[in-house]
Amino acid sequence: MEIFAYLDPGSASALLAAVLAGIAGIGAALRTFGQNFVNKLMFWKKDEPAPAADATPAETPEDETPEQ
């Protein structure tokens, strides 16, 4: 039994488009859900809670008036 296979340029470009779309989809999923996924994998590693930020802005030396 002989099998005659023919891939025309349209088939190759469709295959290339499918591969590139898969790569882009994996990249978008990792960008969206990556940190959550890593946190679930690293369940034994507990980070210290972040310190609470003050509601008032910090004064800088340039905000102060010079005393004479």
C-alpha positions as CSV (number, residue, x, y, z in Angstrom):
1,M,0.0,0.0,0.0
2,E,1.5,3.3,-1.1
3,I,0.7,6.5,0.8
4,F,0.9,9.7,-1.2
5,A,1.3,12.7,1.2
6,Y,1.4,16.3,0.0
7,L,1.9,19.3,2.2
8,D,1.2,22.5,0.3
9,P,2.4,25.9,1.6
10,G,-1.0,26.6,3.1
11,S,-0.7,23.5,5.4
12,A,2.8,24.5,6.5
13,S,1.7,28.1,7.3
14,A,-1.3,26.8,9.2
15,L,0.9,24.4,11.2
16,L,3.3,27.3,11.9
17,A,0.5,29.5,13.0
18,A,-0.9,26.8,15.4
19,V,2.6,26.3,17.0
20,L,3.1,30.1,17.4
21,A,-0.4,30.5,18.9
22,G,0.3,27.7,21.4
23,I,3.6,29.4,22.4
24,A,1.8,32.7,22.8
25,G,-1.0,31.1,24.8
26,I,1.4,29.4,27.2
27,G,3.2,32.7,27.6
28,A,0.0,34.6,28.4
29,A,-1.1,31.9,30.8
30,L,2.2,32.0,32.7
31,R,2.1,35.8,32.8
32,T,-1.5,35.7,34.2
33,F,-1.4,32.7,36.5
34,G,2.4,32.2,37.0
35,Q,2.8,33.7,40.4
36,N,-0.2,31.9,41.8
37,F,1.1,28.6,40.3
38,V,4.5,29.1,41.8
39,N,3.0,30.0,45.2
40,K,1.0,26.7,45.2
41,L,4.1,24.8,44.2
42,M,6.1,26.4,47.1
43,F,3.5,25.7,49.8
44,W,6.2,24.9,52.3
45,K,7.9,28.2,51.9
46,K,6.1,30.8,54.0
47,D,6.9,34.5,53.4
48,E,6.8,37.0,56.1
49,P,3.9,39.4,55.8
50,A,4.7,42.8,54.2
51,P,4.8,45.7,56.6
52,A,1.8,48.0,56.5
53,A,2.5,51.3,54.6
54,D,1.8,54.5,56.4
55,A,-1.2,56.5,55.2
56,T,0.8,59.8,55.4
57,P,3.6,60.6,53.0
58,A,7.0,60.7,54.4
59,E,8.6,64.1,54.8
60,T,11.7,64.8,52.8
61,P,14.3,67.4,53.5
62,E,13.3,69.4,50.5
63,D,9.7,69.8,51.9
64,E,11.0,71.5,55.0
65,T,11.5,75.2,55.2
66,P,15.1,76.2,56.2
67,E,15.3,77.7,59.7
68,Q,17.5,80.8,60.1
